């Protein structure tokens, strides 16, 4: 199981990124919000782009924005492995093509209430699917158990359409629900890791 660490709930991002860099976490999960697609807003890109000063880990970027095509070229300049957009936005196919044009793996995220079937038209262009386990936009929320059922449903859809897309789960992740999410390829955890005194220990408990 791969682990991507979010610093959304961090009170001191620079310090926590430095500490995460000393762990074996697979990716740094970068939540970027414009205050429109979700009510919350993260630090501006002019600050976000300095993330390389604190970590050499590859980035797993989650764009919670109304117009992802505006931001994809900016995050493509960083040490980025994945850029994930929301399927609930417009120009999904164009956004996925733009991500691929930078030789970056393209992901699509689904909110809790979004039907899994909405992915089907884009499966040929998707490398990574991120299922939200909470309502996007705020860290520290409780995991919604319905996500476990949605994961099983997604696995069936991917098998039906012969898709090899990776699956990630984001929101409310801890060692307890991680055991129920073994069918996923990656877990995104923030508060569970950064609120601890031992980041590596917390990461280890997620590698089920």
N, C-alpha and C positions, 0 to 999 in steps of 0.2 A: 504494500500500500504506500503510495506516495503522499507526502504531506506538503501543503502550501500554507505558509504562515502569513496571516493578515496582521497589519499594524493599525487597523481602523480604530480599535479601542485603546490604543496606546496613548499615554499621557506625555511620553517622551519618545517620539518616533526615532530620533537619531540614536539614542541609547539602545532602544530595543532592536533596531536594525543591526547595530553593531554586535549585540549579543546573539541575534539570530544568525549572523554571519559565522559565528563560532560553533554553530550546531551543524548537524547533517541534514537539516531540512532541505527538501528538494527545490522549492521555489519560494519566492516572496510574492505574496498575493497583494496586488496594488488595486485598491478600490478607488475609483475616480468617479465623483458625482458632480453634476452641474447645478443641483438645486432645483431642477425642473422635472427631470424624469422621476426623481425621488426628492423628497423635501429636504434631505440633508445635503450638505455641500462640503467637499473635502478641500484640502489646500490646493492653490492654483498650480498649474503645470510648471510655471517658472520656478516654483519651489520643489515640486515633485521630481523634476529632472535631475536634481542633485542627489538622488537616492544612491547613485554609484559611489558617492563619497563614503557611504556607510556599509555597503554590502556589495560583494561581487557575485552574489547569487543571481541566477536567471529569474526574470520577472514573469509573473502570471497576472496579466492586466485585465481587470473587470470594469468595463465601461458602463456605468449607470447614467447614461446621458441621452438626451433627445436626438442629437445629431452625431452619431459615432464617426461618420466620415470626416468630420472636422478634427477629431482627436486622434484617429488612427495614425496619420503621418507623424504626429508628434511623438507618440509612444513607440513608434517603430524605430526612432533614433536611439532608444535606450537598449539595455541588455535584455530584450524581451523574447520569451519563448512562445507565449500564448497571448492573443488579444481576444477577449470575449465580449460580444455585444449582446444586447437583449433582443429576443425575437419579437418583443412587443413594440419595437421601434420600426420606423419606415426604412426602405432601401436595404433590406437585409441581405439580399443577394449581392448587391453592389458593394456593401460593406465587407462581406466575406471575400469577394474578389480583390478588394483593395488590400486587405490584410495579407492575402496570399501573394500579392505583387511584391511585398517586402520580404518574402520567404519566411514568414511568421505563421505559426499554426493558428488557425481560425476557430474560435469557439462561439457557441450560442448559449445564452442563459435563459432559463424559464422561471417565471415567478410561480408561486405555489398554486395559483388558480388557473394558470395557463395549461390547456390540454396538451398532452404529450404529442398528439397527432399533428400539431402545428409545425413540428420539426420536419415532417416527411418531405415536403417540397425542396428542402435545403440539404438533405442528408448527404448528397454527393459532394457537397462543398464544405462539410463540417468535419473538423478534426477532433473537436472536444465539445462535450455538452455539460453544462453546469446547471444542476438542479438546486434551486434555493430551498433551504430547510427552514427559512424564516422570511418575513417580509423584508425585501432589500432596502438598505439605506441606513441601518443603525446596527452597531455591534452590541454584543452582550445579550441578545434575545434568546429565548428558550426554543429549542429544536421542536419542530412540528412533526409528530409521529407519522402523519400521512405521507411524508417524504419517503418512507421505507416502501410503501405500496407503489408510489410513483417510480421509484428506482426499479422495482421488479417489472412494472409496465414498460418502462423505457428499454430494459434489457430485451424484452420480447419484441419490441418494435425494431430494435437494431438487428436482432437475429433475423426477423422477417425480411428486412430490406438489405441484409448482408452488409451492414455498415460496421466499420472497425473503429468508429469514433470512441474516444476515451470518455469516461464519465467522472465528473467531479460533484461533490456535495458541499454546499456552502451555507453556514449559518447554524449556530448553536451546537457545534460539534464538540464532543467530549469523549472520554474513554468508554463511557457507558453506551452511548448510541453508536459509536464507531464499530462495535461488535455486530451491530444489526445492519451495517452498511458495507459488508465485505464484498458485495458484488460491484462496488464502485472501484475506480482506479485511483482516485485521489480525493483526499479530504482537505477542505479549507478550514483552518481554525485560527481564530484571533484571540479573543479574550481568554480562552482556556489556556493558551500558551503564555501570552504577555502578562497575565495577572499572577503568574507563578514566579517563584524565586529560582526555579530550575527549568529553563526552557527545554533543554535536551530531554529531561525526564518526561515532560509532558508530551513532547514529540514522539518519544519511544512508545508511550501508551496508546498512541493512535495507529501505530503500524501493525494492525491486526492481520 
